[in-house]
């Protein structure tokens, strides 16, 4: 396709993508009680070969020609990276300080159990030729362990806000554990990516480079970025020049993480986490959030959906495999987090609530498995199974939490009413946890 043809295709694609995502998101929120972003995950699958391509293959191919996927891919990476920057911008270190011991226990348990499950099932999945060429048992185990252990950190933040859990011990504990979980999963994924056909120096570059970036940002970042906060306070707003500086820093952070072999989203999140709070954070969120969540993020969901072929899971054996992956993911993650919460002194309803929240995979799962598919670590069939697992576990989170904890806690007056605002798809800026 020529550049002009790609431009024509792109604008029509974006019309369909935005319309479908908003419509399905609205339906999910109204009829299923789910956040807008959950509906958009489903919308991405609907637009792919699993439904649209099955019902009207010629029309789907005309709307999403192969050459145009490169443009969607770049937009998708920008969207998910910017979204994670906004999530980092709303993250408060008080979540760690007030729940360090319990959060570490829940997080480590929520990672250890999935990796034990991965050790058990990875050879079986390899025997079914669900991984890419050249993937060995060690790499397959690490990837499946990371995919099962990941927590939907942005979704978790959204659910905690919506369910009235902000500043509660359960909410801060879950969010802290989720952040630690995701950091561990990304580290493991970096090892897998680095070891896949690149030799040991690639692994060293990814691990050492990632650690150096994190240490630099957490130690010197706040001091180096503090003038930006003072700039915003002095002018009483975030001017176009200040916004340009922030976006340049985001692009540089995303480039650095991509260049060393990790992923742009990691750079975006870390930068957001160390940015000055106050007027700067609020104004950046207000200016960037609508475009990121309405236009860019749906591109990521659609790109994922275009690679999801649920019709590849078309026989009893593959259906059984998908069911095993789903059951193992739920039991390993949710069960381990529940057990760890109980062992660290939480009562049973609270522990069950933590397990229900931590079991959600959401956007983070899609990011990991998209990387796995693009790098040739997993095949389309396993990708589709993991997309299905991500959607089901995310749909489970809110109703399961209400069943085991939320409803009774509200009846006792321990939780307030649900936060039914009109902006449920946006990453919230959560208040600091109370000591």
Beta strands, then each sheet from edge to edge (+ up, - down):
end
